[in-house]
């Protein structure tokens, strides 16, 4: 927003006050926290379904695929999800093993330390 205001293209008719900017920052932080809570609720719900043992094999594969798609670089996964993916590396179905391999690769990339550039 600051870059758009500083560019003068198109010329702004009014500039926001510091209170409005502070309010926008607080609103953004509140939305980010709410989104992160929804993300963790989704992960925990999927894990509860997987660990219940009541799902048929096809729905187990679908839920593992959904968990694989939920891996983010900026948010670490809960330990129980990592443990589930490590157990899935030795699953009897090849589809689950392939998804688990991809997920473990993503988890390892997530945990990799940042290298300082010289």
N, C-alpha and C positions, 0 to 999 in steps of 0.2 A: 504494500500500500504506500509505503514511504517512497519507493522508487517511482511509482506512478505520479505521486504528487510532485516529486522533484523534477520529473521529465518535462513538465509544462505542455505536454501534448496529450490530449486536449487540455487547455488551461482550466484548472479547477475554479469553480465559482466560490467555494468556501473550503477552508481547511479544517480538519477535525481538531478538537481541543485535546489537551492532554488527558482530561477525564474520560473522553470518548475512547482514546487510544488505550488507556489503562483498562477501561471496561471491556474493550474488544479482546485484550490479552487475557483477562480473567475468564471471559466467555469461551475463548479458544481452549484454555486449560481445562475448563469444566467439561467441554465437549470431548476433548481428548481422553479425560479420565473416564467419562461415560462409555466411550467407544472401547477403551481398554477393558472395562468391566464386562461389556457385552462379549468381547473376544474371549476372555477367560471363562465366562459362563458357557459359551459354546464349546470350548475345549473340554471343560469339566463334564458337560452333558454327554458329549460323544464318548469320553472315557468311561463314564458311568454305564452307558449302554454297552460298550465293548466288554467291560469287566463283569457285567451282570451274567453273561453266558446265555442269555435268552435269545440272542439274534441267530438267524440262520446264516449259513456260510456266505451267501450273496450279500446280505446286509452287513456282515462283518467286513467284507472287501470294500463295500461302498463307504462305510464309516472310516476305515483306515485310509482310503483315498481322500476323503474329506479332511481328515487330520493332516495328511501329507500336504494338502493345498493350504492349510492354515499356518504353515511354518513361515515365520517372518524373521528378517535379519535384526530388527530393532527390538524385538520382544522375545526374551528367552522362554523356551517351553518349560512347563512344569516337569519335575523329575519323573512323575508317574507316566507321562507321555513318552519320555525318553526310554524308560524301562520297557514300556510296551513295544516300542519300535525295536529295541534290542532283542526282545523275546521273539518278535515277528521275523527276525533274520533267519530263524531256524524252523519256520512254519512249514507245514507239509505242502501247501499250495504255492506254486511258483509265482502267481500273481501277487500274493501277499509278500513274498520274499523280495520281489522286484520293487514293490512300493516301499518296503522297509529299507532296502539298500539306498534308494533315492532320498528317503527321509533322513537316514543316518548321515549321508553325505552333507545334506543341508544343515543338520544339527552340528556337525563338525566344523563347517564353514562359519556357523553362527558363533561358535566358541573360540574360533581362531583369534589370536591376539593381533592387534594392529601393528604393522611394521613401520618403523620410523624411516622416512625417506631421507637419504643423505644429500 
